[in-house]
Amino acid sequence: MRLWILLIGLLLASCGAKAVAPTFHAVENPAELSEWGVLSVKSGELRLGKGVVPYTLNTPLFTDYAHKLRTVWMPDGMTAQYREEDVLNFPMGTVISKTFYYPEGEGDVVLKTKDSQPVTAKTGLDLSKNRLVETRLLVRRDAGWEPLSYIWNKEETEAKLTRIGAIVKLTLSDDGDMTPFNYAVPNINQCAGCHAPNNTSRKISPIGPKARHLNGTYTYAEGAMNQLDKLIQLGYLDEAPNKRPRSAVWTSFEDPLEDRLRAYLDINCAHCHNPVGPADTSGLHLNPDNKSAPHLGICKNAVAAGSGTGGRKYDIHPGKPGDSIMLYRMETRDPGAMMPELGRSLTHYEGAKLLENWIAGLEGSCG
């Protein structure tokens, strides 16, 4: 009798471990995240749906020290096309997700820590140690990409669709130093603030999944592998040349300081600060192919900063971080002056230090 009970238990456990099959909703926007099937909660873990592929970026966007689980899924038979500089050309039916979470302390306290073991098809995110905040989707429909935001409930069992956004009050613990902050879930209009990198067309687009950001290693259930090669192996990418662009890892001292800083500015700033972006009138172009000193901010007077200069004259003053507007705007928490304007209420001290070190090492003067 005990043997039968054990066998039944094992059978039920194995059935429960099966991944949920994702569903593409071509028109309607489900009220609950689970209806997409890209993520599900089972046995205290956030798990990937069937065929959902996790990925990371060499240098990620900063969002108030939140950790992020990024995934991509495509319907059967669909394949993305490789593009050298732009986002991979994903087919209709693609669902990209990004889940924001924190290692949690007591109450509303969340912990500032480094990323832990990556989520895979076999290993989910342990919800006894992590607090889910929101999951954002980018859905590739017939008319183009559509952004959707889902907020997780306190029980971490389901996330509900929101169009008006939300403010989640949290306290960040950094080795015991407590900093209260307001985590902002964007409303539907704010999504375009970052995801419409061309100020003329205003078309929504992903930002992260470009070849240069994906050209790195991820530890999958089957082992570590280059992410572009893994997408090809899975049939999610048609092909990629042997010689591929690669963004530096901003925390890796194996990459030169300038490369790390440019990668950081690329992912955090260049979706607005590029020749055709929403910040095109600033004259500050932080896209990686820009090599012009003035357009990088070096000895450039502020054009559209208004009161956000912090009393400083140049965007970047070589050798003088304390006289540089860009560093001031990265460090301040003043809503009227801080950069980026969206996506943070805390200062990214490590990112600001990277910029400070680069400016300090620049030679020359602004006259």
C-alpha distance (Angstrom), angle and dihedral (degrees) to the residues before:
residue distance angle dihedral
M1 . . .
R2 3.81 . .
L3 3.79 89.1 .
W4 3.80 91.2 55.3
I5 3.80 91.4 48.7
L6 3.81 89.8 50.4
L7 3.80 92.6 48.9
I8 3.81 91.9 48.3
G9 3.81 89.8 49.0
L10 3.78 92.0 50.8
L11 3.80 90.8 47.6
L12 3.80 92.2 51.3
A13 3.80 91.4 46.6
S14 3.79 91.7 51.4
C15 3.80 90.8 49.0
G16 3.79 90.6 49.6
A17 3.81 90.5 52.2
K18 3.80 92.9 59.6
A19 3.77 112.8 112.8
V20 3.81 118.7 -112.5
A21 3.81 114.6 -111.7
P22 3.85 111.1 -118.5
T23 3.80 120.8 -127.3
F24 3.80 126.6 -148.9
H25 3.80 112.3 -139.5
A26 3.79 105.5 -157.2
V27 3.81 97.2 -169.5
E28 3.79 116.5 -0.5
N29 3.81 124.7 71.1
P30 3.80 109.5 -137.1
A31 3.79 115.6 -132.7
E32 3.81 91.5 -134.8
L33 3.79 128.2 52.3
S34 3.80 92.4 -137.8
E35 3.81 89.9 68.1
W36 3.81 88.9 71.8
G37 3.81 92.0 55.5
V38 3.81 94.5 -147.9
L39 3.81 90.1 115.8
S40 3.78 133.3 19.4
V41 3.80 138.7 176.5
K42 3.79 116.8 -124.9
S43 3.79 131.5 160.4
G44 3.78 92.8 -10.6
E45 3.79 95.5 -50.0
L46 3.79 135.6 105.0
R47 3.80 104.0 -130.3
L48 3.77 136.8 -169.7
G49 3.79 121.7 -111.4
K50 3.79 121.7 -119.6
G51 3.80 110.6 -67.5
V52 3.82 92.8 5.9
V53 3.81 109.6 140.4
P54 3.81 122.1 -153.6
Y55 3.78 120.0 -144.0
T56 3.77 141.3 173.2
L57 3.80 136.3 -156.4
N58 3.80 125.5 -118.8
T59 3.79 87.9 -127.1
P60 3.83 114.7 14.3
L61 3.79 132.9 -155.2
F62 3.82 114.4 -95.3
T63 3.82 116.7 -120.2
D64 3.81 111.5 172.0
Y65 3.81 92.0 -60.0
A66 3.82 91.5 -61.6
H67 3.78 117.7 155.4
K68 3.79 115.8 -128.5
L69 3.78 134.3 -148.9
R70 3.81 107.9 -159.1
T71 3.79 122.6 -167.6
V72 3.79 141.0 170.7
W73 3.80 129.5 -158.5
M74 3.80 132.6 179.3
P75 3.81 130.8 -174.0
D76 3.80 117.7 -102.5
G77 3.79 113.2 -70.8
M78 3.81 94.8 16.7
T79 3.81 119.9 125.2
A80 3.81 134.1 -176.7
Q81 3.80 121.6 -133.3
Y82 3.79 122.3 -127.9
R83 3.79 118.5 -113.4
E84 3.78 122.4 -173.7
E85 3.80 100.8 -140.6
D86 3.79 108.6 4.1
V87 3.80 130.7 66.5
L88 3.81 112.7 -70.3
N89 3.80 109.8 -87.7
F90 3.80 100.1 -108.2
P91 3.83 119.2 -165.3
M92 3.78 127.2 -122.7
G93 3.79 109.7 -78.7
T94 3.80 95.1 41.8
V95 3.81 115.7 138.5
I96 3.80 118.0 -163.7
S97 3.79 117.1 -170.9
K98 3.79 134.0 -169.1
T99 3.79 119.0 -172.4
F100 3.80 118.7 -163.7
Y101 3.79 117.0 -151.3
Y102 3.79 142.7 152.1
P103 3.79 135.4 -147.2
E104 3.79 99.3 -107.8
G105 3.78 136.0 -131.7
E106 3.79 127.7 -179.2
G107 3.82 120.5 -38.1
D108 3.79 111.1 -28.1
V109 3.80 93.8 -13.5
V110 3.81 116.0 120.3
L111 3.78 125.5 -172.9
K112 3.78 130.4 -120.1
T113 3.80 102.7 -135.1
K114 3.77 140.8 140.4
D115 3.81 120.6 -96.5
S116 3.79 114.4 -78.9
Q117 3.80 130.2 -152.6
P118 3.82 110.9 -24.5
V119 3.79 119.9 -110.9
T120 3.80 113.9 -110.0
A121 3.79 139.0 174.4
K122 3.82 87.3 -86.1
T123 3.80 103.0 32.5
G124 3.79 119.3 57.1
L125 3.80 131.9 -168.6
D126 3.81 111.2 -81.0
L127 3.80 106.1 -125.2
S128 3.80 93.4 -166.9
K129 3.80 87.1 71.6
N130 3.79 102.5 30.9
R131 3.80 136.2 59.2
L132 3.80 117.5 -141.3
V133 3.80 114.6 -144.5
E134 3.80 108.8 170.3
T135 3.78 144.9 -23.0
R136 3.79 120.7 -144.4
L137 3.78 122.1 -160.0
L138 3.78 130.8 -160.8
V139 3.80 108.1 -161.9
R140 3.82 121.0 -166.0
R141 3.79 105.6 -140.7
D142 3.79 132.1 168.9
A143 3.81 92.7 -88.1
G144 3.82 93.8 45.0
W145 3.79 138.0 -89.7
E146 3.80 119.8 -17.4
P147 3.84 123.0 -165.3
L148 3.81 121.6 -141.8
S149 3.82 129.9 -179.6
Y150 3.81 125.7 -154.5
I151 3.82 123.8 -170.3
W152 3.81 118.8 -149.3
N153 3.79 119.7 -127.8
K154 3.81 121.3 -123.4
E155 3.81 91.3 -103.1
E156 3.84 89.7 57.0
T157 3.78 90.7 -132.8
E158 3.80 100.4 113.7
A159 3.81 142.7 7.8
K160 3.81 121.6 -139.1
L161 3.80 126.9 -145.7
T162 3.80 116.2 -108.7
R163 3.80 131.1 -175.7
I164 3.79 97.4 177.8
G165 3.81 97.5 54.5
A166 3.78 124.1 -138.5
I167 3.78 144.9 -125.5
V168 3.81 116.1 -123.1
K169 3.81 113.8 -164.9
L170 3.80 111.1 -140.6
T171 3.80 139.0 160.6
L172 3.79 119.5 -137.5
S173 3.79 116.2 -143.0
D174 3.81 113.6 -154.5
D175 3.80 104.9 -177.9
G176 3.79 88.6 -40.2
D177 3.81 97.3 -42.2
M178 3.80 104.8 123.8
T179 3.82 122.6 -147.6
P180 3.82 119.2 177.5
F181 3.80 113.9 -147.4
N182 3.78 142.0 166.1
Y183 3.79 112.6 -116.8
A184 3.82 106.9 -151.6
V185 3.79 121.7 -146.0
P186 3.84 103.4 -159.6
N187 3.76 123.2 -120.3
I188 3.78 119.7 -128.1
N189 3.81 93.6 -92.7
Q190 3.80 94.2 49.2
C191 3.81 90.9 58.0
A192 3.81 88.1 72.1
G193 3.80 89.1 55.7
C194 3.80 88.1 79.0
H195 3.79 105.1 12.9
A196 3.81 97.3 57.4
P197 3.83 99.6 70.8
N198 3.82 93.2 167.9
N199 3.79 110.1 68.6
T200 3.81 92.7 -161.6
S201 3.81 101.8 50.6
R202 3.85 94.3 29.5
K203 3.79 88.5 -158.5
I204 3.79 115.9 162.2
S205 3.80 114.3 -117.7
P206 3.80 139.5 164.9
I207 3.82 114.6 -101.1
G208 3.78 108.0 -163.7
P209 3.83 109.3 47.2
K210 3.79 97.8 80.4
A211 3.79 121.3 132.2
R212 3.81 93.4 -110.4
H213 3.81 92.8 53.2
L214 3.83 94.4 43.7
N215 3.81 95.1 45.8
G216 3.79 94.4 103.3
T217 3.79 141.2 80.5
Y218 3.82 129.1 -76.8
T219 3.80 124.8 -173.2
Y220 3.81 104.2 -127.1
A221 3.80 126.4 -176.9
E222 3.82 87.5 -94.5
G223 3.82 93.1 49.1
A224 3.80 140.2 -84.9
M225 3.81 117.0 -37.3
N226 3.79 140.5 158.1
Q227 3.80 106.8 -88.2
L228 3.81 96.6 -133.4
D229 3.80 90.1 49.9
K230 3.80 90.1 48.9
L231 3.81 92.0 52.6
I232 3.82 89.3 50.8
Q233 3.80 90.8 48.3
L234 3.81 90.8 52.2
G235 3.80 93.0 47.1
Y236 3.81 92.5 -113.5
L237 3.82 92.6 116.1
D238 3.78 125.7 41.3
E239 3.79 98.3 -145.0
A240 3.79 143.7 -45.2
P241 3.81 130.1 -151.5
N242 3.78 119.3 -109.1
K243 3.80 89.9 -117.9
R244 3.80 107.3 62.4
P245 3.80 133.6 167.3
R246 3.79 115.0 -105.7
S247 3.78 130.7 -162.2
A248 3.77 115.8 -140.9
V249 3.79 120.6 -110.9
W250 3.79 103.5 -112.2
T251 3.82 93.6 -146.0
S252 3.82 96.5 45.7
F253 3.79 117.4 99.2
E254 3.80 87.8 -161.0
D255 3.81 86.9 78.4
P256 3.84 121.0 68.0
L257 3.81 116.3 -99.0
E258 3.81 94.0 -115.3
D259 3.81 92.2 50.0
R260 3.80 90.7 51.0
L261 3.80 92.2 47.9
R262 3.81 92.8 47.4
A263 3.82 90.6 49.7
Y264 3.81 89.5 51.1
L265 3.82 92.6 49.6
D266 3.80 90.4 44.8
I267 3.80 95.9 58.0
N268 3.82 97.6 33.8
C269 3.79 102.3 38.6
A270 3.81 115.3 9.9
H271 3.82 96.5 80.7
C272 3.82 84.8 72.6
H273 3.80 102.4 20.4
N274 3.79 101.2 62.7
P275 3.84 131.4 103.9
V276 3.84 92.9 -91.0
G277 3.81 100.1 27.0
P278 3.81 131.3 110.9
A279 3.83 89.2 -91.6
D280 3.82 94.2 49.6
T281 3.81 92.2 121.8
S282 3.82 90.9 61.8
G283 3.81 92.6 70.9
L284 3.81 87.9 -137.3
H285 3.81 108.9 125.5
L286 3.80 113.3 -176.0
N287 3.80 98.5 170.6
P288 3.83 109.8 127.5
D289 3.82 96.5 -115.5
N290 3.80 92.1 59.3
K291 3.83 110.8 102.1
S292 3.82 98.4 167.2
A293 3.81 112.2 120.5
P294 3.82 95.3 -147.9
H295 3.80 92.2 47.6
L296 3.81 88.4 50.1
G297 3.79 86.4 56.8
I298 3.80 97.6 -106.5
C299 3.81 107.4 150.4
K300 3.81 88.6 -17.2
N301 3.80 118.5 143.9
A302 3.79 115.5 -130.5
V303 3.81 112.2 -96.1
A304 3.80 105.2 -177.9
A305 3.81 105.5 8.1
G306 3.80 95.8 106.0
S307 3.79 109.1 -179.5
G308 3.80 90.2 -8.8
T309 3.81 95.2 90.0
G310 3.78 94.9 90.7
G311 3.79 87.1 -136.6
R312 3.80 91.6 -62.3
K313 3.79 124.9 131.6
Y314 3.82 106.2 -150.2
D315 3.79 132.7 45.2
I316 3.81 87.7 -133.4
H317 3.81 122.5 10.6
P318 3.84 107.4 -165.8
G319 3.79 112.1 -117.9
K320 3.82 92.0 3.6
P321 3.81 113.6 86.7
G322 3.80 91.1 167.6
D323 3.81 90.0 60.6
S324 3.82 94.9 48.7
I325 3.80 121.4 104.3
M326 3.81 94.2 -154.6
L327 3.79 92.9 60.2
Y328 3.80 91.3 46.8
R329 3.80 91.8 52.7
M330 3.81 91.9 48.4
E331 3.80 92.3 50.2
T332 3.80 102.3 41.6
R333 3.78 123.0 89.5
D334 3.79 92.4 -160.1
P335 3.85 104.2 125.9
G336 3.81 90.4 -143.9
A337 3.80 94.7 55.2
M338 3.80 110.5 23.4
M339 3.78 124.1 109.6
P340 2.92 130.8 -114.5
E341 3.79 90.4 39.4
L342 3.81 92.1 -153.3
G343 3.77 132.3 39.5
R344 3.78 101.6 37.1
S345 3.78 142.8 65.5
L346 3.81 95.1 166.9
T347 3.80 128.8 69.2
H348 3.79 115.3 -109.2
Y349 3.79 95.5 -137.3
E350 3.79 95.1 -177.8
G351 3.81 92.3 51.5
A352 3.80 91.2 47.0
K353 3.81 90.0 50.1
L354 3.80 89.8 53.5
L355 3.81 90.2 54.6
E356 3.80 91.5 44.0
N357 3.81 92.0 53.7
W358 3.80 92.2 48.5
I359 3.81 93.6 49.5
A360 3.81 91.0 46.5
G361 3.80 89.9 56.2
L362 3.82 96.1 50.0
E363 3.78 115.9 107.7
G364 3.80 127.6 -144.9
S365 3.77 134.7 48.3
C366 3.78 138.5 -107.2
G367 3.80 94.4 -124.7
